[in-house]
Amino acid sequence: MPKEDTQFKPNNNANPEGRPKGSFSILTILKKKLQECPSGEDKRTYAERIVEKLLEDAEKKGDTQMRKIIFNYIEGMPAQAMDVTSGGEKLFIQISKEIADKNDINTESDNNSQG
């Protein structure tokens, strides 16, 4: 349990002023624009055109950050490859002889084997 003096106090909002004026959510824009979709038009195609327009506007302004945000909203963050094998080398795990014997695990090194 955190200390009482570090906990949020009742009626004390950490961001009392909320989202700054003039800022927007891409999701909010898409939802609003999709409500304006002309009848008979495919909403998916209409949404694609809206996203293309947002990307074009960001490109015209030279706003690379906005382009990244739009892509991340739509496609998700790119996968980050991470090597957790100690620099590409195999990891060796030592287990006790008792656990090895109990689980029928061979703990003898195969350094002399020819393969």
C-alpha positions in Angstrom: 0.0 0.0 0.0 1.5 3.4 -1.0 2.2 5.9 1.7 -0.8 8.2 2.4 1.1 11.4 1.6 1.9 10.1 -1.9 -1.7 8.9 -2.8 -4.1 11.0 -4.8 -6.2 13.2 -2.6 -10.0 13.2 -3.1 -11.3 15.8 -5.5 -7.8 16.6 -6.7 -7.5 15.9 -10.4 -3.9 15.4 -11.6 -4.9 17.2 -14.9 -7.5 19.7 -13.8 -7.6 21.6 -17.1 -7.9 18.5 -19.2 -6.9 18.3 -22.9 -5.5 21.7 -24.1 -7.9 23.7 -26.3 -7.3 23.2 -30.0 -6.0 19.7 -29.6 -7.9 16.8 -31.0 -8.2 13.1 -31.1 -7.9 11.3 -34.4 -10.5 8.8 -33.3 -12.9 11.6 -32.5 -12.4 13.1 -35.9 -13.0 9.8 -37.6 -16.1 9.1 -35.7 -17.5 12.5 -36.4 -16.6 12.3 -40.1 -18.1 8.8 -40.4 -21.4 10.1 -39.2 -21.3 12.4 -42.2 -20.9 9.5 -44.6 -23.2 9.9 -47.6 -25.9 7.4 -47.7 -25.2 4.5 -50.1 -21.4 4.9 -49.7 -19.3 2.2 -48.1 -18.2 3.5 -44.7 -14.9 1.6 -45.0 -14.0 3.3 -48.3 -15.2 6.6 -46.8 -13.0 6.1 -43.7 -10.0 5.4 -46.0 -10.5 8.7 -47.8 -10.7 10.5 -44.5 -7.4 9.0 -43.3 -5.7 9.7 -46.6 -6.9 13.4 -46.3 -5.5 13.6 -42.7 -2.1 12.2 -43.9 -2.1 14.6 -46.9 -2.8 17.5 -44.6 0.0 16.4 -42.2 2.4 16.1 -45.1 1.6 19.5 -46.5 2.3 21.0 -43.1 5.5 19.0 -42.8 4.1 17.4 -39.6 6.0 14.1 -39.4 4.9 13.6 -35.8 1.2 13.7 -36.8 1.9 11.2 -39.6 3.5 8.8 -37.1 0.5 9.3 -34.7 -2.0 8.5 -37.5 -0.1 5.4 -38.6 0.2 4.2 -35.0 -3.5 4.7 -34.4 -4.4 2.7 -37.5 -1.6 0.1 -37.7 -0.4 0.0 -34.1 3.1 0.5 -33.0 5.8 -1.4 -35.0 7.0 -4.6 -33.4 10.3 -4.1 -31.6 12.7 -7.0 -32.0 14.7 -7.6 -28.9 17.6 -10.0 -28.4 17.2 -11.5 -24.9 19.8 -14.2 -25.5 22.8 -12.4 -24.1 24.2 -11.0 -27.4 23.2 -13.8 -29.6 25.0 -16.4 -27.5 23.0 -19.3 -26.1 21.9 -19.0 -22.5 22.7 -21.9 -20.2 20.5 -22.5 -17.2 21.9 -24.4 -14.2 19.6 -26.6 -12.4 20.2 -28.7 -9.3 21.0 -32.4 -9.7 18.0 -33.2 -7.6 15.6 -31.4 -9.9 17.3 -32.9 -13.0 17.1 -36.4 -11.6 13.5 -35.9 -10.6 12.5 -34.7 -14.1 14.8 -37.2 -16.0 17.0 -34.4 -17.4 20.5 -35.3 -18.7 22.9 -32.8 -17.1 26.0 -34.3 -18.7 27.8 -32.0 -21.2 28.0 -33.2 -24.8 31.3 -31.5 -25.5 33.0 -34.7 -26.6 30.2 -35.8 -29.0 30.8 -35.7 -32.7 27.9 -34.7 -34.8 
